[in-house]
Amino acid sequence: MDFKVINTDGKARRCSIGTKRGSIDTPAFMPVGTNGTVKAMSPDEMKDIGAEILLGNTYHLYLRPGTDVISKLGGLHKFMNWEKPILTDSGGFQVFSLSTLRKIEEKGVQFRSHIDGSPHFIGPKEAMKIQGLLGSDIAMTFDECIPYPSTYEYAVKSVELTTTWAKRCRELQNEGQALFGIVQGGMFKDLRHKSAEEILGIGFDGYAIGGVSVGETKEEMHEIIDYSAPLLPSGRPRYLMGIGDLGDMLRAVDAGFDMFDCVMPTRNARNGTLFTSAGRISIKREEFKYDDRPLDPDCSCYACRNFSRGYLRHLFLSREILSMRLNTYHNLCFYLDFFRKMRTAIEEGGFNQFKDRWQPVFDKSYPDNGS
Amino acid sequence: MDFKVINTDGKARRCSIGTKRGSIDTPAFMPVGTNGTVKAMSPDEMKDIGAEILLGNTYHLYLRPGTDVISKLGGLHKFMNWEKPILTDSGGFQVFSLSTLRKIEEKGVQFRSHIDGSPHFIGPKEAMKIQGLLGSDIAMTFDECIPYPSTYEYAVKSVELTTTWAKRCRELQNEGQALFGIVQGGMFKDLRHKSAEEILGIGFDGYAIGGVSVGETKEEMHEIIDYSAPLLPSGRPRYLMGIGDLGDMLRAVDAGFDMFDCVMPTRNARNGTLFTSAGRISIKREEFKYDDRPLDPDCSCYACRNFSRGYLRHLFLSREILSMRLNTYHNLCFYLDFFRKMRTAIEEGGFNQFKDRWQPVFDKSYPDNGS
């Protein structure tokens, strides 16, 4: 994996990550394809709207259809017909957030499937094996994502475990697959510092901050973001996991982060919440009933070029599949386009003005983490 | 509306219907866009796969979003971004099959919405007004579709009412909109004959057979199809309403019918039942788990060119939106392609061989009217 810092503007960075399946311009937003598909989108559409990398969820794919199926059908890229880079998470986050009856051991986690209750075990060894069979371009270390709030004592132990697991993952890194280490530590700055030191000590192709947006206040989140970014080396990609609020990402880019993933644009789309250059819109509102204007007059996506707000409202109220399609298409376009503009702003040394232009829009219109 | 018989082969006809929004080659299959969208498809995709005409449901669109909304947003074509011809049904069938608490009067039907129970009234006058505001290219007369079985006495009265309503619709025919009359009569041949005489006597741009596939046996259905086709004039389009089983349509084309509509390819797709040149497939079956072959090796649609049966099975079991999209795309492609082949066979005088080739496949593999 090749990494180049092309430009900086303040702490914001314009970088490029090279992989054998294509390069990724950063700051980059990675749409989430949980079950081997970005919900409601076709891979052709993902390419059309300019996605350069997708995220696949190890936990979900391991449970269904199963690693053996994807492996026998040629790996995740071929399975889902996506030729560009894929990053897989390690399954850690989902094991802790979705499964039931977890038991954490030195070697990993015993848990029951959220689909059928069947018993499973995933630790660093299993996570690396699964990600190897999926054949992603970037794998993540298996980590413990602690709940919010957690006691300091619990967080100390968890950081230790995460370091142990990270070492094991590094030893088992798959040939031809980049591996990113994950820094944990909850809301405790000294533990974030300790975790970063230990993870950096092991040495990875890139570094991520995990365990953010787990229920803490926006203020706590922003503090951890600002505190964590400089802990990570400037010569490697910095990935802030699971943060997808546009205002938060803008702050995180300003702090020096490069990569992001979140279900927010896709999940919100299916719930009828749409992102526009004038703010957030709930398409089901009565005011759009007879509205013949495009959703976002400043957007040139397929949905905005071809349909009225009145039609989009009708599709949503009728629970039509095309509603989820057009809403998702638009929201992802808006996100990817926003990142494109952000990259240009950094290239041109205008990131501060860009931030001043957009931060108030998002802080006003996007008050929470979506529905 | 312009109608030309280009070729005949036995009783099968290869015709062309000209409208101001484009011509329709027949035999034609009309995909159903109930709520102003063919479920799971975009209008661009409908164009790509070669659909020349869509069917819109007056009853559904009248209830939601409401005729006023579609009218204010520029009519149904503009509303759903479909420039080619649209045929609207009259709402009659749905008033009788979906609504509750119906009361049939001389002037129309009082009923309650299946969505929210609100009271409504649709008769010939209302049906013509709604279809005029929707702006479809072909409208249908408001008719009574009687249940199966019905008594002879009830069917006699219903045919009378349908004729009265048809006359009223003809008087109120909208400028620039073709109007088709509908022949009813249940399973009684003499009543079918009487209804045809009366409807033909009024004089319409085209003629339809309604009240078929309402619960009768296949034998009864085939008898009515064979009996009814020659009752309709050869100089006008003949439309067999609501029949979408491939074997049944093959028989009906053989009897001289030109136009068809049915939710079968789209509804079956969403239920995982897929049509292929080797017969019907249930994509959820265990046997496809590791199957890396395309769904139908003889099909060149987007789904068959890009994805394996194993992937389609996974999407279906995961209830992913892309499953409904790819399945629908394929089934509609298969249907439209089948009609293309049927038209070529008639043009080349090879319809009998075509029928011999395909009838056994459908009779074996498609034993019922779908799920």
Interface residues (C-beta under 8 A of the other chain):
Chain A: N35 G36 T37 K39 A40 M41 S42 P43 D44 R64 P65 V69 K72 L73 G74 F79 M80 N81 K289 Y290 D292 Y302 N306 F307 S308 G310 Y311 R313 H314 L315 L317 S318 E320 I321 L322 M324 R325 L326
Chain B: N35 G36 T37 K39 A40 M41 S42 P43 D44 R64 P65 V69 K72 L73 G74 F79 M80 N81 K289 Y290 D292 Y302 N306 F307 S308 G310 Y311 R313 H314 L315 L317 S318 E320 I321 L322 M324 R325 L326
